[in-house]
Amino acid sequence: MSMLLGVIAVFALLSLIVAAMQAVSMVRLAPASEQLGSFMVLGWWKFAKLQAKAGPAAAGHVEIYRRAATAFLVLIVLGVMLSGWAVSREPAAQTSSASQIISDPGVMPADFAFNTDLRRVAMPGVTLLES
């Protein structure tokens, strides 16, 4: 199952790279009258508006960008759903109901970790009384 999730992640990453490359190509092929700030619609689902801003020379790039962005989001949703399904199928970890004694002296349970045990840090305007 983890192999399948890895393959999905690789394809999602590849589609993100393709979308980024096409976005750069669209900005380069845009008419000189269009300003870079007007391409902020790249992150939204406004492909018709993007097509109008990029001009007719970038029509193929807009289409490839649309497909790559859609594939990226579909693969991310599929990966999240698949990983959730895989986690739900794993058996739950069994814990004993009896409390266990911690035998390591370096480990302090949260009940006994008082604020006085924490190391003081230097703060502006506060004098340290640490030797």
N, C-alpha and C positions, 0 to 999 in steps of 0.2 A: 504494500500500500504506500509506503514511503517513497518507493521508486516512482510510482505513478504521480505522486504529489511533486516530486522533483522534476519530472518531465513537464508537468503542467506549469511549474514555476519557470522553467527554462523557456518554454514557448511564450509565456506571458512577458518575460523579460525581452525576448526577441521582438515581439510585437510592439513593445514600448520603444525599443530602439528604432524600429522601422518608422513608427509614428513620429518620433523626434526628428529623424532624418528627413522625412517628408515635410514636417513643419518648417525646418530650416530651408528646404528647397522652395517651399511656397513663399517664404519671406524674400528669398533672393530673386524669384521670378516676378514678384509683385511690381506693378508700375511705380515709378519714382514718386508719383504724387501721393501715394499711400504712405502713411507714417507707420513706424514700427509699433507704436502704442495702439493703433487700431486693430492689430492682430491679437489683442487680448481675448478674442472670442475663440482662440485655439483650444482653450481648456473647457469650453462648453459645447453643448450639442447643437451649435448653430452653423451647420455645414453650408447652408444656402447663403448665409451672410458672409461666411468665409470665402465661398466661391466668388461672390460679387467683389470682395475686396482684393482677392488674389489676381483676378483677371482671367482671361481665357487661356493664357499660356500655362497656367498652373492647374488646369482642370483635372488632368491625370493625377497630379500630386494630391489634390484635395480628395479625390476618390480613394487613393491608396491610404491616405491619412485617416479617412473615415473608417475604412475597413480595419486598419491596424488598431485604432482606438477602440472600436467595438470589440475586436478580438481580445484586446488586453483586458477590458472590463469583464467580458464573458469568462475568460480564463481565471481571473482573480475570484469571481463569484463561484465558479466551479471548484477551485482549489479550497476555498473556505468551506463550502458545503461538503466536499469530500473529506477534508480533515475533521470536520465536526462529526461526520458519520463514522469515521475511523476511530475517533476518541470514544464515541458512545458505544462502540462494539467491544472495546477493551474491558476486561473484568476490572471491577473497582478494587483498589488496594485494601487489603484486610488489615485492620488495626485491632490490637488487643484491647479489651475493656479495662484490664488491670493497669494501674499506673506503674510505669517502669522507673526505677531509681537510676539517676544519672551518676555513673561512677567516675566520670572524668572530672577532675577538680578544676580544669580550665573552662568548663562549661557551666554557666550559671543559669538556672531557670529564670523565667521572666518575673516570677513572684519575688525573688530575692535580689533582683538587680535594682538597687536603689539609685536615686539621682546622685548620691555622694560617690558612687563607684565610677561614674562617668568622668572621663578626663576633661579638665577645664580647658577652654580655648581662649586665646587672646582676643579681646574685643577692645575697640578704641574707647579710651576714657575709663577703663576698668583695670585696677591694679591686680596683678597676679601674686598670690601668696604661695607659690609652688617652689619647692627647693629641689 
